Amino acid sequence: MSVKVCKFGGTSVADADQFRKVLQIVQADPERRFLVPSAPGKRHPKDQKITDLFYLCHAHAQQDIGFDEVFERIAGRYRQIVADLGLSLDLAPHLADIQQRIAAGESADYAASRGEYLNGQILAEAAGFEFVDAIDVIFFEPTGRVDQQRTAAALASLAQRKGGVVIPGFYGRAANGKVRTFSRGGSDITGAIVAAGVGAGVYENWTDVAGLLMADPRIVPEPRKMDMLTYRELRELAYMGANVLHDEAIFPVRQAGIPVNIRNTNDPENPGTMIVPNDAVPVVRTLRQITGIAGRSDFTVIAVEKALMNSEIGFGRRLLGVFENNGVSYEHTPSGIDTMSVVVHDAELEGKLDKVLDEIRAACQPDAIEVYPNMALIATVGRGMAHTPGTAARLFTALGNAGVNVRMIDQGSSELNIIVGVEAEDLPRAVRAIYDAFVTNGSDEANAAQAATETRNPAGTP
C-alpha cells in the first residue's frame, strides 16, 4: 500500500470543529498514515496565531516581564480544543513544563515550537496515532542546514511501523541538542522532509484554499485554479512573486520525485492542485496554453550602450563583475547588438546605485548608461507554450490592446515562460490583459481539438 504524508496548516487545526474535519479526512483514506500538524491558526480575522503568542511570551520573559496572562490565553485555547473533542488527554503537565522553561530562559525557537508540539499531542490522541517528537527524527547540522543523512535514517526506520504517526511540524533538533525551528511556514518543510524520508507516494498539503490559482485574486477576480503544474512551473511562478509553497518546502519531494497535492480542509472532495515531476506530464500540446501568471514590482533596469559591443571580448563579464563586486544579485540580462541591460531588484541596489554606475563607466567605458526605475516584471508560465504557435503574438497583442507599453522582453530557450517588463503602475492592467487573452476568452476550446494525452501519469494524480 502506498503511503501519504498529510500536512495540516494552522487554519485546519485552529479549533475542535477544524480538527473534526481533519479526522474525517484521515479516516477516509488508510494510506494517510503520517500527519504533520501546524500550530493553531486564526479562527477569525481578529484572532491571534498561537505561534505569535508563544513568541510574545518569550519576549516578555527576556525583559523580565510577566507573561502569565498571555500564556493563559494559549493554555485556554488548547484546553478548549481538548474539551470540545471529548478527549481524556491531560495537557496540564506539558503546559506547566513549557511555561517554566520559557520563564527560565529557553530560546525563542523552543517557545515557538510548542504550538506544533501541543497540537501534535492532541491530533495523535484524537486519531489514535502514535506521537513522535520532531526532535527525534528531524536533525540539523551546526550550519543550520538539515542533516539529511541522519534525518533520512530516522525517518526510514519510522516508515517500517505499522500504525499511523503524528510528527509536529516547524522544528527539529539542533546540533547542540536544543530545539531549532525552520523559518515561518516551516511545517510545509517538515511535511516535505517526512514525505521524502518515508518514501511517500503523495505529499498532501492541506490548507484553507482549494489549490493554486492562475493569477493573483487581488488583481484578477475569481481566477481559475491550476489543476496540475510541474515543479519547474512552480519555481517560475514562486520566483515571480506568486503566493505558493516556499522552494525549501518543495526541494525534498522534488528531489525524490514525489507529487504534491494542495488540498482544502474545508472542501475535501475538491481534488485541488497537483504539483508533479517535470517529466510526468505530456510534452505535447495541452488543453491550456498557460499554467499561470505572476508579477512583481520594484525593479530597476540599468541599460548600457556601446558601439561594437558584440565584438568586444569580455564586455559582459566586466559589466556583471561590477555587480558581483558590490554584492548585488541581478535578475535578467536582456541584450542587443550594442546594448546590454541588467535588471535588479530595488532592494539589492539600496545605497549602491551611484557606486555601481561609476564602476560600470570605469570598467566598460560605455557610450551611454540609462537607468529606468519603477519597473515591474510579469511572467507568463506554461509548459504548453513551447508547442503552440502564436503564443507570444497573443500575449503582446493583449498588452497592446490594453495600452500597456512593454519595456523589456525575456524568454528562455525552454519556452517555459515569457517575461515582460512594464511600468510598475501598469502591472495590474497587464496581468488582467494577459489572463483575459489566454483564459477568459476561451483559448481552451481553441486548443482542445489539437490536444494529445500520454498514458504516463504520476502517482496520486486525479
C-alpha positions as CSV (number, residue, x, y, z in Angstrom):
1,M,0.0,0.0,0.0
2,S,1.2,3.5,-0.9
3,V,1.8,5.9,1.9
4,K,0.5,9.5,2.0
5,V,2.0,12.2,4.2
6,C,-0.5,14.9,5.2
7,K,0.5,18.3,6.5
8,F,-2.4,20.3,8.0
9,G,-1.9,24.1,8.2
10,G,-2.8,26.4,11.0
11,T,-6.4,27.1,9.9
12,S,-7.0,23.4,9.5
13,V,-6.3,22.8,13.2
14,A,-7.4,26.1,14.7
15,D,-10.3,24.7,16.8
16,A,-12.2,21.5,17.5
17,D,-14.5,21.9,14.5
18,Q,-11.5,22.0,12.2
19,F,-9.9,19.1,14.0
20,R,-13.0,17.0,13.2
21,K,-12.7,17.8,9.5
22,V,-9.1,16.7,9.7
23,L,-10.1,13.4,11.4
24,Q,-12.7,12.7,8.7
25,I,-10.1,13.3,6.0
26,V,-7.6,11.0,7.7
27,Q,-10.2,8.3,8.3
28,A,-11.4,8.4,4.7
29,D,-8.1,7.0,3.4
30,P,-6.0,4.4,5.2
31,E,-3.0,5.5,3.1
32,R,-2.9,8.7,5.2
33,R,-0.5,7.4,7.8
34,F,1.8,10.3,8.5
35,L,0.4,13.5,9.8
36,V,2.2,16.8,10.3
37,P,0.2,19.5,12.1
38,S,0.9,23.2,12.4
39,A,0.1,25.2,15.5
40,P,-3.5,26.5,15.8
41,G,-4.0,29.5,13.4
42,K,-6.6,32.2,13.4
43,R,-10.2,31.2,13.9
44,H,-11.4,34.6,12.7
45,P,-9.7,37.7,11.2
46,K,-9.2,39.4,14.6
47,D,-7.9,36.2,16.3
48,Q,-4.2,35.6,17.0
49,K,-2.0,32.7,16.0
50,I,-0.7,30.6,18.8
51,T,2.9,30.8,17.5
52,D,2.7,34.6,17.7
53,L,1.5,34.3,21.3
54,F,4.4,32.0,22.2
55,Y,6.9,34.4,20.7
56,L,5.3,37.1,22.8
57,C,5.7,35.0,25.9
58,H,9.4,34.6,25.1
59,A,9.9,38.3,24.5
60,H,8.3,39.1,27.9
61,A,10.5,36.6,29.7
62,Q,13.6,38.1,28.1
63,Q,12.6,41.5,29.5
64,D,11.7,40.1,32.9
65,I,8.0,41.0,32.3
66,G,5.4,38.6,33.5
67,F,3.6,36.6,30.8
68,D,1.1,34.6,32.8
69,E,-1.9,36.4,31.1
70,V,-0.6,35.7,27.6
71,F,0.3,32.1,28.5
72,E,-3.2,31.5,29.9
73,R,-4.7,32.6,26.6
74,I,-2.6,29.9,25.0
75,A,-3.4,27.2,27.6
76,G,-7.1,28.1,27.4
77,R,-7.1,27.6,23.7
78,Y,-5.7,24.1,23.9
79,R,-7.9,23.1,26.8
80,Q,-10.9,24.2,24.8
81,I,-9.9,22.1,21.9
82,V,-9.4,19.0,24.1
83,A,-12.7,19.5,25.9
84,D,-14.7,20.1,22.7
85,L,-13.2,16.9,21.2
86,G,-14.1,15.0,24.3
87,L,-10.6,13.7,24.8
88,S,-9.1,12.4,28.1
89,L,-5.7,13.9,27.2
90,D,-4.2,15.8,30.1
91,L,-2.1,18.7,28.8
92,A,-1.5,20.2,32.2
93,P,2.0,18.7,32.8
94,H,3.1,19.8,29.3
95,L,1.8,23.3,29.8
96,A,3.4,23.7,33.2
97,D,6.7,22.4,31.9
98,I,6.6,24.8,28.9
99,Q,5.7,27.8,31.0
100,Q,8.5,27.0,33.4
101,R,11.1,26.6,30.7
102,I,10.2,29.8,28.9
103,A,10.4,31.7,32.2
104,A,13.8,30.1,32.8
105,G,15.3,31.4,29.6
106,E,14.6,28.8,26.9
107,S,15.2,30.0,23.4
108,A,12.7,31.7,21.1
109,D,12.9,28.6,18.9
110,Y,11.8,26.4,21.8
111,A,8.9,28.7,22.7
112,A,7.7,29.0,19.1
113,S,7.9,25.2,18.5
114,R,5.5,24.4,21.4
115,G,2.4,25.3,19.3
116,E,3.1,22.4,17.0
117,Y,4.2,20.2,19.8
118,L,0.9,20.5,21.7
119,N,-1.2,20.3,18.6
120,G,0.7,17.1,17.7
121,Q,-0.2,15.6,21.1
122,I,-3.9,16.4,20.5
123,L,-4.0,15.1,16.9
124,A,-2.3,11.9,17.9
125,E,-4.7,11.3,20.7
126,A,-7.8,12.1,18.6
127,A,-6.7,10.0,15.6
128,G,-5.4,7.1,17.7
129,F,-1.9,7.5,16.1
130,E,1.5,7.4,17.7
131,F,3.1,10.7,18.6
132,V,6.7,11.1,17.5
133,D,8.5,14.2,18.6
134,A,10.2,16.0,15.7
135,I,13.4,16.4,17.6
136,D,13.8,12.6,17.4
137,V,13.5,12.5,13.5
138,I,14.5,15.9,12.1
139,F,18.1,16.9,12.7
140,F,20.1,20.0,11.9
141,E,23.8,20.4,11.2
142,P,25.9,23.0,13.0
143,T,25.5,25.2,9.9
144,G,21.7,25.2,10.3
145,R,21.1,23.0,7.3
146,V,19.1,19.8,7.7
147,D,21.3,16.8,8.4
148,Q,19.9,14.8,5.5
149,Q,21.7,11.5,6.2
150,R,20.8,11.3,9.9
151,T,17.2,12.6,9.2
152,A,16.7,10.1,6.4
153,A,17.9,7.2,8.5
154,A,15.5,8.1,11.4
155,L,12.5,8.5,9.0
156,A,13.3,5.3,7.1
157,S,13.1,3.4,10.4
158,L,9.8,5.2,11.2
159,A,8.4,4.1,7.9
160,Q,8.6,0.4,9.0
161,R,6.0,1.0,11.7
162,K,2.5,-0.4,11.0
163,G,0.2,2.2,12.5
164,G,-0.3,5.9,12.0
165,V,2.2,8.5,13.2
166,V,1.9,12.2,14.1
167,I,5.1,14.4,13.8
168,P,4.8,18.0,14.7
169,G,5.9,20.5,12.0
170,F,8.2,23.5,12.1
171,Y,11.1,22.2,14.2
172,G,13.7,19.6,14.9
173,R,16.9,19.0,16.9
174,A,19.9,21.3,16.5
175,A,23.5,20.0,16.6
176,N,23.7,21.0,20.3
177,G,20.6,19.0,21.2
178,K,18.3,22.1,21.5
179,V,15.1,22.7,19.6
180,R,15.6,24.6,16.3
181,T,12.8,25.9,14.1
182,F,12.6,26.4,10.4
183,S,11.5,29.8,9.0
184,R,7.9,30.8,9.4
185,G,5.7,28.4,7.5
186,G,8.2,25.7,8.2
187,S,5.6,23.0,8.8
188,D,5.5,22.8,5.0
189,I,9.2,21.9,5.0
190,T,8.7,19.3,7.7
191,G,6.0,17.7,5.7
192,A,8.2,17.5,2.6
193,I,11.1,16.1,4.5
194,V,8.9,13.4,6.1
195,A,7.4,12.6,2.7
196,A,10.8,12.0,1.2
197,G,12.1,10.1,4.2
198,V,9.2,7.6,4.4
199,G,9.0,7.2,0.6
200,A,5.5,8.6,0.3
201,G,3.5,8.2,-2.9
202,V,2.0,11.7,-2.4
203,Y,2.6,14.6,-0.1
204,E,-0.8,16.2,0.7
205,N,-0.6,19.8,1.9
206,W,-4.0,20.6,3.5
207,T,-4.8,24.3,3.9
208,D,-7.7,26.7,3.5
209,V,-7.7,27.1,-0.3
210,A,-8.7,24.5,-2.9
211,G,-5.4,24.7,-4.8
212,L,-3.2,27.2,-6.5
213,L,-4.7,30.0,-8.6
214,M,-3.7,31.0,-12.1
215,A,-3.4,34.7,-11.1
216,D,-3.4,36.9,-8.0
217,P,-7.1,37.2,-6.9
218,R,-6.3,40.8,-5.8
219,I,-5.8,41.6,-9.4
220,V,-8.0,39.1,-11.3
221,P,-11.4,38.5,-9.9
222,E,-12.0,34.8,-9.2
223,P,-9.1,33.4,-11.2
224,R,-9.3,29.7,-12.2
225,K,-7.5,27.1,-10.3
226,M,-4.4,25.3,-11.6
227,D,-5.3,21.6,-11.8
228,M,-1.7,20.5,-12.5
229,L,1.7,22.1,-12.8
230,T,5.3,20.9,-12.8
231,Y,8.0,21.7,-10.3
232,R,9.6,23.9,-12.9
233,E,6.5,25.9,-13.5
234,L,6.0,26.2,-9.7
235,R,9.6,27.5,-9.4
236,E,9.0,30.2,-12.1
237,L,5.7,31.4,-10.5
238,A,7.1,31.4,-7.0
239,Y,10.2,33.3,-8.1
240,M,7.9,36.0,-9.7
241,G,6.0,36.5,-6.5
242,A,3.1,34.1,-6.7
243,N,2.0,33.0,-3.2
244,V,2.8,29.3,-3.5
245,L,4.9,26.9,-1.5
246,H,8.4,28.1,-0.5
247,D,11.2,26.5,-2.5
248,E,12.6,24.9,0.7
249,A,9.2,23.1,1.2
250,I,9.4,21.7,-2.4
251,F,13.0,20.6,-2.7
252,P,12.9,17.3,-0.6
253,V,9.9,16.0,-2.6
254,R,11.0,17.4,-5.9
255,Q,14.4,15.6,-5.5
256,A,12.5,12.4,-4.6
257,G,10.0,12.8,-7.5
258,I,7.0,12.8,-5.1
259,P,3.9,14.7,-6.3
260,V,2.5,17.4,-4.0
261,N,-1.3,17.8,-3.7
262,I,-2.6,21.1,-2.4
263,R,-6.0,20.5,-0.8
264,N,-8.7,22.4,1.1
265,T,-9.6,21.0,4.5
266,N,-13.0,22.7,4.2
267,D,-13.7,21.2,0.8
268,P,-12.1,17.7,0.9
269,E,-13.9,16.5,-2.2
270,N,-12.1,19.1,-4.4
271,P,-9.0,17.4,-6.0
272,G,-7.0,20.6,-5.5
273,T,-3.8,21.2,-7.4
274,M,-1.3,18.5,-8.2
275,I,2.4,19.5,-8.5
276,V,4.3,16.8,-10.3
277,P,7.8,16.0,-11.6
278,N,8.8,17.7,-14.8
279,D,8.6,14.5,-16.9
280,A,5.3,13.4,-15.5
281,V,3.1,15.4,-17.9
282,P,2.5,15.4,-21.6
283,V,5.2,17.2,-23.6
284,V,2.9,17.9,-26.5
285,R,0.2,20.5,-26.6
286,T,-2.1,20.6,-23.6
287,L,-5.6,21.8,-23.2
288,R,-4.4,25.1,-21.7
289,Q,-1.5,27.1,-23.2
290,I,-0.6,28.8,-20.0
291,T,-0.4,27.5,-16.4
292,G,-0.3,30.8,-14.5
293,I,0.7,34.4,-14.4
294,A,2.7,36.2,-11.7
295,G,4.3,39.6,-11.4
296,R,6.5,41.6,-9.1
297,S,7.3,45.3,-8.9
298,D,10.2,47.4,-7.5
299,F,12.8,46.6,-10.2
300,T,15.3,48.9,-11.8
301,V,16.8,48.4,-15.3
302,I,20.3,49.6,-16.0
303,A,20.8,49.8,-19.7
304,V,24.4,50.1,-21.1
305,E,25.1,51.1,-24.7
306,K,28.4,50.8,-26.5
307,A,29.2,50.7,-30.2
308,L,30.6,47.3,-31.4
309,M,29.8,45.8,-28.0
310,N,29.3,42.4,-29.7
311,S,32.9,42.2,-30.9
312,E,34.4,43.3,-27.6
313,I,35.5,40.1,-25.8
314,G,34.8,40.1,-22.1
315,F,32.4,43.0,-22.1
316,G,29.6,41.1,-20.4
317,R,32.0,39.6,-17.8
318,R,33.2,43.1,-16.9
319,L,29.7,44.5,-16.6
320,L,28.4,41.7,-14.5
321,G,31.6,41.7,-12.4
322,V,30.7,45.2,-11.2
323,F,27.5,43.9,-9.7
324,E,29.3,40.9,-8.2
325,N,32.0,43.1,-6.6
326,N,29.3,45.2,-5.0
327,G,27.3,42.2,-3.7
328,V,24.4,42.9,-6.0
329,S,22.5,39.9,-7.5
330,Y,20.7,40.5,-10.8
331,E,17.5,39.0,-12.3
332,H,17.9,39.2,-16.1
333,T,20.2,40.5,-18.7
334,P,18.4,41.2,-22.0
335,S,20.7,42.4,-24.7
336,G,21.0,43.6,-28.3
337,I,24.0,44.0,-30.6
338,D,25.3,47.2,-29.0
339,T,23.2,47.2,-25.8
340,M,23.1,45.1,-22.6
341,S,20.6,45.7,-19.8
342,V,20.8,44.4,-16.2
343,V,17.5,44.0,-14.3
344,V,18.0,44.3,-10.5
345,H,15.5,44.4,-7.6
346,D,15.5,47.7,-5.9
347,A,16.4,46.2,-2.5
348,E,19.7,45.0,-4.0
349,L,20.7,48.5,-5.1
350,E,19.8,50.3,-2.0
351,G,22.6,52.8,-1.2
352,K,24.7,51.3,-4.0
353,L,23.4,52.7,-7.3
354,D,25.8,55.6,-7.7
355,K,28.8,53.5,-6.9
356,V,27.7,50.7,-9.4
357,L,27.2,53.3,-12.1
358,D,30.7,54.8,-11.5
359,E,32.3,51.4,-11.6
360,I,30.5,50.5,-14.9
361,R,31.8,53.6,-16.5
362,A,35.3,52.8,-15.4
363,A,35.2,49.1,-16.3
364,C,33.3,49.2,-19.5
365,Q,33.7,52.7,-21.0
366,P,30.2,52.7,-22.3
367,D,28.8,55.3,-24.8
368,A,25.7,55.8,-22.6
369,I,24.0,54.5,-19.4
370,E,20.3,54.8,-18.8
371,V,18.6,53.9,-15.5
372,Y,14.9,53.0,-15.6
373,P,13.3,52.7,-12.1
374,N,9.8,51.8,-11.1
375,M,9.7,48.7,-13.3
376,A,7.6,45.5,-12.8
377,L,8.3,42.1,-14.2
378,I,5.4,39.7,-15.3
379,A,6.0,36.0,-16.0
380,T,3.5,34.1,-18.1
381,V,4.3,30.5,-17.4
382,G,3.1,27.3,-19.2
383,R,4.5,24.1,-20.5
384,G,2.1,24.3,-23.4
385,M,3.5,27.5,-24.8
386,A,6.5,25.9,-26.5
387,H,4.3,23.7,-28.7
388,T,1.6,26.3,-29.6
389,P,2.3,28.7,-32.4
390,G,1.3,32.3,-31.8
391,T,1.6,32.4,-28.1
392,A,3.9,35.4,-28.0
393,A,1.8,37.2,-30.6
394,R,-1.4,36.7,-28.5
395,L,0.4,38.0,-25.4
396,F,1.8,41.2,-26.9
397,T,-1.4,41.9,-28.8
398,A,-3.3,41.7,-25.5
399,L,-0.9,44.1,-23.9
400,G,-1.0,46.5,-26.8
401,N,-4.8,46.5,-26.8
402,A,-4.8,47.3,-23.1
403,G,-2.5,50.2,-23.7
404,V,0.5,48.7,-21.8
405,N,3.9,49.7,-23.0
406,V,6.4,46.8,-22.9
407,R,9.8,48.0,-21.8
408,M,11.6,44.6,-21.8
409,I,11.1,41.1,-23.1
410,D,13.0,38.0,-21.9
411,Q,12.3,34.4,-22.9
412,G,14.4,31.4,-22.1
413,S,15.2,28.7,-24.7
414,S,13.0,26.2,-22.9
415,E,10.0,28.5,-23.8
416,L,8.5,27.6,-20.4
417,N,7.8,31.3,-19.7
418,I,7.8,34.8,-21.3
419,I,8.8,37.6,-19.0
420,V,7.9,41.2,-19.9
421,G,8.9,44.4,-18.1
422,V,6.4,47.2,-17.8
423,E,5.9,50.3,-15.7
424,A,5.0,49.4,-12.2
425,E,1.7,51.3,-12.4
426,D,0.8,49.1,-15.4
427,L,1.3,45.8,-13.5
428,P,-2.4,45.1,-12.6
429,R,-3.7,46.1,-16.1
430,A,-1.1,43.9,-17.8
431,V,-1.9,40.8,-15.7
432,R,-5.6,41.2,-16.3
433,A,-5.0,41.6,-20.1
434,I,-2.9,38.5,-20.3
435,Y,-5.3,36.5,-18.2
436,D,-8.3,37.6,-20.4
437,A,-6.4,36.7,-23.6
438,F,-5.5,33.2,-22.6
439,V,-8.2,32.2,-20.1
440,T,-11.3,34.3,-20.1
441,N,-11.7,34.4,-23.9
442,G,-11.8,30.7,-24.4
443,S,-8.4,29.7,-25.5
444,D,-9.0,26.2,-24.0
445,E,-11.6,25.3,-26.6
446,A,-9.3,26.5,-29.4
447,N,-6.6,24.1,-28.3
448,A,-8.8,21.2,-27.3
449,A,-9.0,19.8,-30.8
450,Q,-5.3,19.5,-31.1
451,A,-4.6,18.3,-27.6
452,A,-3.0,14.9,-27.0
453,T,-2.8,12.7,-24.0
454,E,0.0,10.4,-22.8
455,T,-0.5,7.3,-20.7
456,R,2.1,8.3,-18.2
457,N,0.6,9.7,-15.1
458,P,2.2,10.4,-11.7
459,A,1.2,8.5,-8.6
460,G,-1.8,10.1,-7.0
461,T,-2.8,12.2,-10.0
462,P,-6.6,12.7,-10.1
